Amino acid sequence: MPKAEVRAARLAELEAVAALRWRWVAEQDGLPDGGLAEFVREFTAWARENAATHRCLVLLRDEQLIGMAFLAITARVPTPRVFSRASGDVQCVYVVPEARDSGLGGLLIDAVLHLAAELGLERVTVHSSTRAVRAYERHGFAGSPALLQAKP
């Protein structure tokens, strides 16, 4: 099996990341309204504008971009003991279908958690698809009765 690499996305790769996001949405919900070219342009601009708070990692095999993951970083309210605090949320973990079920998604999850540790984040959450829950659990994620969510 060819060696896979996970690293921070380069600016020149954001269009390919946008195409992966388009492919993922098409796979889940069918083709969206609007065109791919417009989405790629808007997504790329969004990714550049939000690079400080949404770190993009890419998965490559044979120099081909086959996966992605984002770590969304949120500043937390300071405490008297720790003024600079932040948490993270794993978003948009995707591996192309033809490369799934070979541990590559786990490489992305591990890389996101490594980045979170480097950044000193207090915790990392994820809102997972049902299919991926076990993968996240294998990499240290667990349910928490204290973490609640509501739809506004």
PEQUI-V229176 format. One record per residue. SS is DSSP state (h for helix, s for strand, l for the rest). PSI is psi as a letter, one per 40 degrees, with the letter a starting at -180 (NA if undefined). D_LAST is the distance of its C-alpha to the last C-alpha in Angstrom with 2 decimals. Layout:
ss=SS psi=PSI d_last=D_LAST
ss=SS psi=PSI d_last=D_LAST
This chain:
ss=l psi=h d_last=45.60
ss=l psi=i d_last=45.03
ss=l psi=h d_last=43.57
ss=s psi=i d_last=39.90
ss=s psi=h d_last=38.62
ss=s psi=h d_last=35.21
ss=s psi=i d_last=34.98
ss=s psi=i d_last=32.97
ss=l psi=i d_last=32.53
ss=l psi=i d_last=34.98
ss=h psi=d d_last=34.13
ss=h psi=e d_last=36.39
ss=h psi=e d_last=34.37
ss=h psi=d d_last=30.99
ss=h psi=d d_last=31.94
ss=h psi=d d_last=32.70
ss=h psi=d d_last=29.38
ss=h psi=d d_last=27.67
ss=h psi=d d_last=29.84
ss=h psi=d d_last=28.78
ss=h psi=d d_last=25.09
ss=h psi=d d_last=26.09
ss=h psi=d d_last=28.15
ss=h psi=d d_last=25.38
ss=h psi=d d_last=22.99
ss=h psi=d d_last=26.03
ss=h psi=d d_last=26.88
ss=h psi=d d_last=23.49
ss=h psi=e d_last=22.56
ss=l psi=i d_last=25.78
ss=l psi=h d_last=26.75
ss=l psi=i d_last=24.13
ss=l psi=i d_last=25.06
ss=l psi=i d_last=26.95
ss=l psi=i d_last=29.59
ss=h psi=d d_last=29.91
ss=h psi=d d_last=31.84
ss=h psi=d d_last=29.18
ss=h psi=d d_last=26.47
ss=h psi=d d_last=28.88
ss=h psi=d d_last=29.63
ss=h psi=d d_last=26.03
ss=h psi=d d_last=24.98
ss=h psi=d d_last=28.11
ss=h psi=d d_last=27.46
ss=h psi=d d_last=23.90
ss=h psi=d d_last=25.38
ss=h psi=d d_last=28.10
ss=h psi=d d_last=25.90
ss=l psi=e d_last=23.59
ss=l psi=d d_last=26.46
ss=l psi=d d_last=26.30
ss=l psi=e d_last=22.76
ss=s psi=g d_last=22.74
ss=s psi=h d_last=26.08
ss=s psi=h d_last=27.23
ss=s psi=i d_last=29.75
ss=s psi=i d_last=31.84
ss=s psi=h d_last=33.92
ss=s psi=i d_last=37.34
ss=s psi=h d_last=40.17
ss=l psi=f d_last=43.46
ss=l psi=e d_last=41.89
ss=s psi=h d_last=39.46
ss=s psi=h d_last=35.73
ss=s psi=e d_last=34.30
ss=s psi=i d_last=31.03
ss=s psi=i d_last=28.41
ss=s psi=i d_last=25.78
ss=s psi=i d_last=23.62
ss=s psi=h d_last=23.01
ss=s psi=h d_last=20.15
ss=s psi=h d_last=21.22
ss=s psi=h d_last=19.15
ss=s psi=i d_last=21.16
ss=s psi=i d_last=20.65
ss=l psi=h d_last=21.60
ss=l psi=i d_last=25.39
ss=l psi=i d_last=27.28
ss=l psi=d d_last=30.85
ss=l psi=d d_last=32.10
ss=l psi=h d_last=30.19
ss=l psi=d d_last=29.18
ss=l psi=h d_last=28.18
ss=s psi=i d_last=25.46
ss=s psi=i d_last=23.16
ss=s psi=i d_last=21.30
ss=s psi=i d_last=20.85
ss=s psi=h d_last=18.78
ss=s psi=h d_last=20.82
ss=s psi=i d_last=19.69
ss=s psi=f d_last=21.53
ss=s psi=h d_last=24.43
ss=s psi=h d_last=26.61
ss=s psi=h d_last=30.26
ss=l psi=i d_last=32.07
ss=h psi=d d_last=32.84
ss=h psi=e d_last=36.56
ss=h psi=e d_last=36.21
ss=l psi=i d_last=33.88
ss=l psi=f d_last=35.00
ss=l psi=e d_last=37.42
ss=l psi=e d_last=35.55
ss=h psi=d d_last=34.43
ss=h psi=d d_last=30.72
ss=h psi=d d_last=31.77
ss=h psi=d d_last=33.54
ss=h psi=d d_last=30.35
ss=h psi=d d_last=28.45
ss=h psi=d d_last=31.42
ss=h psi=d d_last=31.63
ss=h psi=d d_last=28.00
ss=h psi=d d_last=28.60
ss=h psi=d d_last=31.89
ss=h psi=d d_last=30.33
ss=h psi=d d_last=27.75
ss=h psi=d d_last=30.76
ss=h psi=d d_last=32.70
ss=l psi=e d_last=29.94
ss=l psi=f d_last=29.82
ss=l psi=i d_last=26.14
ss=l psi=d d_last=25.27
ss=l psi=i d_last=23.31
ss=s psi=h d_last=22.00
ss=s psi=i d_last=19.14
ss=s psi=i d_last=18.63
ss=l psi=h d_last=16.35
ss=l psi=i d_last=19.32
ss=l psi=i d_last=20.50
ss=h psi=d d_last=22.28
ss=h psi=d d_last=25.56
ss=h psi=e d_last=25.24
ss=h psi=d d_last=24.20
ss=h psi=d d_last=27.89
ss=h psi=d d_last=28.67
ss=h psi=d d_last=26.19
ss=h psi=d d_last=27.61
ss=h psi=d d_last=31.10
ss=l psi=e d_last=30.25
ss=l psi=e d_last=29.06
ss=l psi=i d_last=25.38
ss=l psi=i d_last=24.61
ss=l psi=i d_last=21.81
ss=l psi=h d_last=20.93
ss=l psi=e d_last=20.02
ss=l psi=e d_last=18.78
ss=l psi=h d_last=16.16
ss=l psi=i d_last=12.94
ss=l psi=i d_last=9.56
ss=l psi=i d_last=6.23
ss=l psi=h d_last=3.82
ss=l psi=NA d_last=0.00
